[in-house]
Amino acid sequence: MDSYQIGDRRPLASRSWKISERIARWLARRGATPNAISIAGMFCGIAAGIMFFETSRVSHLWIFWLGGAVLVQLRLLANLYDGMVAVLRQVASPVGELFNEIPDRVSDAGTLIGFGYAAGSDPLLGFVATIFAIFLAYLRAQGKVAGAHQEFCGPMAKQQRMATVTLTAIACAIIPNATEWQVPMFALWLIIAGCIITVVRRLQRISATLRHR
């Protein structure tokens, strides 16, 4: 096992929070592995998409909207703690990068596609948002392969996409007629538009880095 390089991870201010550090230490002491945490996060992302899908089929929508919102945040917490636990335990699996990236892409797809099938949404937009989310990750990885550093800039990186989904789900749970006003559909349009801007920004930054080198 090799020492884990914290610089390989997405920069997150929440890593320095005391509560985050305590939870990460608690997980590390109990033998939680980074790969297992990544897989758990993937299942949360898929389950969130199922919750959103169910809003189009049941009468008690608010339960599923809130459940989906909670699962999206659990997915993000798993993304936070897999890296923190790896650093605390000072180990990196030979397949750690695969476990870091592939579950994230499955989570994005599961959540956004499910969100597209939610009440007041549009399945096509869910698939389009998923394509852009995966393309952004590809662009980031391709930049690294080409010789630039990994580019995590927004305005619609993973955290912003999931924040948009979470806030929309909460709004649909507590605001009457939010789904009839097609608030989820407009949220997907926002995600897609933000992803397009993010694609342009990342391409510009990666190109500038490569030209300087």
C-alpha positions in Angstrom: 0.0 0.0 0.0 1.3 3.5 -0.9 0.9 6.7 1.1 -2.2 8.6 0.1 -1.8 11.9 -1.7 -4.3 14.4 -0.5 -3.6 16.7 -3.5 -5.3 14.1 -5.7 -8.6 15.0 -4.1 -11.2 17.7 -4.8 -10.5 20.7 -2.6 -13.2 21.0 0.0 -13.4 23.5 2.9 -15.6 21.0 4.9 -12.5 18.8 5.4 -11.2 21.2 7.9 -14.4 21.3 10.0 -14.0 19.8 13.5 -17.1 17.7 13.1 -15.8 16.3 9.8 -12.5 15.4 11.4 -14.1 13.7 14.3 -16.4 11.6 12.1 -13.5 10.7 9.9 -11.4 9.5 12.8 -14.3 7.5 14.2 -14.7 5.7 10.8 -11.0 5.1 10.6 -10.8 3.7 14.1 -13.5 1.2 13.2 -11.7 0.0 10.2 -13.9 1.6 7.5 -12.1 1.5 4.1 -12.2 4.3 1.6 -13.5 2.0 -1.1 -16.3 0.7 1.0 -17.3 4.3 1.8 -17.3 5.2 -1.9 -19.6 2.2 -2.7 -21.9 3.2 0.1 -22.1 6.7 -1.4 -22.9 5.2 -4.8 -25.9 3.3 -3.3 -27.1 6.5 -1.7 -27.0 8.2 -5.0 -29.0 5.4 -6.7 -31.5 5.3 -3.8 -32.0 9.1 -4.1 -32.9 8.6 -7.8 -35.4 5.9 -6.9 -36.9 8.2 -4.3 -37.3 11.0 -6.9 -38.8 8.6 -9.4 -41.4 7.4 -6.9 -42.7 11.0 -6.5 -44.4 10.5 -9.9 -46.2 7.3 -8.7 -47.4 8.0 -5.1 -49.6 10.4 -3.3 -47.4 11.3 -0.3 -44.8 13.1 -2.4 -43.2 15.0 0.5 -41.8 11.8 2.1 -40.0 10.8 -1.1 -38.8 14.3 -1.9 -37.2 14.7 1.6 -35.9 11.1 1.5 -34.2 11.9 -1.8 -32.7 15.1 -0.5 -31.3 13.3 2.6 -29.8 10.5 0.4 -28.1 13.1 -1.9 -26.4 14.6 1.1 -25.4 11.2 2.4 -23.8 10.6 -1.0 -21.8 13.8 -0.7 -20.8 12.9 2.9 -19.4 9.6 1.6 -17.5 11.5 -1.1 -16.0 13.6 1.7 -15.1 10.8 4.1 -13.6 8.3 1.7 -10.7 10.6 1.1 -10.4 11.7 4.7 -10.3 8.2 5.9 -7.7 7.3 3.3 -5.5 10.1 4.6 -6.0 9.2 8.2 -5.1 5.6 7.6 -2.2 6.6 5.4 -3.1 4.0 2.7 -4.2 4.0 -0.9 -5.6 1.0 -2.7 -4.1 0.2 -6.1 -7.7 0.5 -7.4 -8.5 3.5 -5.2 -8.9 6.0 -8.1 -11.4 3.6 -9.8 -13.4 3.5 -6.6 -13.1 7.2 -6.3 -14.4 8.0 -9.8 -16.7 5.2 -11.0 -19.1 5.2 -8.1 -19.4 9.0 -8.5 -20.4 8.6 -12.1 -23.0 6.0 -11.3 -24.3 8.2 -8.5 -24.7 11.2 -10.8 -26.6 9.1 -13.3 -28.8 7.4 -10.8 -29.7 10.7 -9.1 -30.2 12.9 -12.2 -32.0 10.3 -14.2 -34.4 9.6 -11.3 -34.8 13.3 -10.9 -35.8 13.6 -14.5 -38.6 11.1 -13.9 -39.8 12.9 -10.8 -43.2 14.6 -10.6 -43.1 17.9 -12.4 -39.9 17.1 -14.2 -38.8 15.8 -17.7 -37.0 12.5 -18.3 -35.2 13.8 -21.4 -33.7 16.7 -19.3 -32.6 14.1 -16.7 -30.6 12.2 -19.3 -29.1 15.4 -20.8 -28.0 16.6 -17.3 -26.5 13.2 -16.7 -24.5 13.4 -20.0 -23.1 16.8 -19.1 -22.3 15.6 -15.5 -20.3 12.7 -16.9 -18.7 14.8 -19.5 -17.5 17.3 -16.9 -15.8 14.5 -15.0 -14.3 13.2 -18.3 -13.0 16.7 -19.1 -11.4 17.0 -15.6 -9.7 13.6 -16.0 -8.6 14.2 -19.6 -7.0 17.5 -18.5 -4.9 15.6 -15.9 -3.9 13.0 -18.5 -2.8 15.8 -20.9 -0.5 17.2 -18.2 -2.6 19.8 -16.4 -3.9 19.5 -12.9 -7.4 18.3 -12.3 -9.8 21.2 -12.8 -12.7 21.3 -10.3 -14.1 24.8 -11.1 -17.9 25.5 -11.4 -20.4 27.1 -11.5 -22.0 23.6 -11.8 -19.5 21.1 -10.4 -20.7 18.1 -8.4 -21.4 20.0 -5.2 -23.5 22.7 -7.0 -25.4 20.1 -9.0 -26.3 18.2 -5.9 -27.1 21.4 -4.0 -29.6 22.3 -6.8 -31.2 18.9 -6.6 -31.4 19.0 -2.8 -32.9 22.5 -2.5 -35.4 21.7 -5.3 -36.4 18.5 -3.5 -36.9 20.3 -0.2 -38.9 23.0 -2.0 -41.2 20.4 -3.6 -41.7 18.7 -0.2 -42.8 21.9 1.6 -44.3 24.2 -1.1 -47.8 23.2 -2.3 -48.1 22.9 -6.1 -44.3 23.1 -6.7 -44.4 20.1 -8.9 -47.4 21.5 -10.8 -45.3 24.5 -11.5 -42.6 22.1 -12.8 -40.0 23.4 -10.4 -37.9 20.2 -10.9 -37.9 20.7 -14.7 -36.6 24.2 -14.3 -33.9 22.9 -11.9 -32.7 20.5 -14.5 -32.5 23.4 -17.1 -30.4 25.3 -14.5 -28.1 22.4 -14.1 -27.7 21.9 -17.8 -27.0 25.6 -18.4 -24.6 25.7 -15.5 -22.8 22.6 -16.9 -22.3 24.2 -20.3 -20.7 27.3 -18.6 -18.6 24.9 -16.5 -17.4 23.0 -19.6 -16.2 26.3 -21.2 -14.5 27.4 -18.0 -12.7 24.1 -17.5 -11.6 24.0 -21.2 -10.2 27.5 -20.9 -8.3 26.8 -17.7 -6.9 23.4 -18.9 -5.8 25.0 -22.2 -4.2 27.9 -20.5 -2.2 25.5 -18.2 -1.1 23.3 -21.0 0.0 26.3 -23.1 2.1 27.7 -20.2 3.8 24.4 -19.8 
